[in-house]
C-alpha cells in the first residue's frame, strides 16, 4: 500500500512531467473488471469485460471480450474500427493525470472525450507504413485531445530517455524516443528522435509558422509542433 507522503510526491512528479509532455502515457495492462467499449468495422457496438488480449511484437493480435449477456467475442484488428479499453492499477492513475491539457478545438469529433478523461486507452485501426508496405494495425492514440490534424501513436518498441521513478513507476523523463505519426488521413509512419531534425521540414513543411519558429527543433517539443500545425491547418 502506498503511504500518503509517497503518493503526494508521486502526484507532484507526475504533474510536473505532464506539463512538458501533453501526451497520454500508453497503457499495456488492462482491467478485467471494468467495461470496455468496442465499435466493429461494420459499425456494430459491443461492450463487456476483457477476458484476454494476445499481442504479436507488441501490437494487439486479438482481444477476447465477454458482454453483459455472457456471450464471448474473439476479435482481430481487422474486425475493429476503434475501441476504449480500461487500464489497470497505477497505469490508470498516471493516464488520468497526464490528460489535463485541453485542446478540444483540435480534437477528433468522433472521439468520446469523456471516456478519455476517465482514463480509458483509445485504439483505432489505422493504415501504417512499415518499410514500403502499408498494413492495417490497431494503434494506441496518445494525443486524443488534439488529433484532428495530426496523430501521435504509441510505438510499443520505443526506447526511452532517462527517467526518475518511485516504486517502479516512472514520473519524470522516460519519454519515448519514437512514435508512429500521421497527418490527417495519411498512413502513419515511424518517427524517431534521432531522425527528427532531418525529418522536421518534410514533416511540417505545410506550416511556415512551425518551421520559422524552430530553427533548432527539439524532440521534446513534438506536441507543441503538432498543436501549431493544427492551428495552421485550421487557418487554411
Secondary structure, DSSP 8 states (H G I E B T S, - for coil): ---HHHHHHHHHHHHHHHHHH-S------B-SSS-EEEEETTS-EEEEEEEEEEEETTEEEEEEEEETTS-EEEEEGGGEEEEEEEB-HHHHHHHHHHTT---GGGS-TTS-HHHHHTTEEEEEEEEEEETTEEEEEEEEBS-GGG-SSEEEEE-TT--B--EEEETTEEEEE--BSEEEEEETTS-BEEEEGGGHHHHHHHHHTT-HHHHHH-TT--GGGHHHHHHHHHHHHHH-
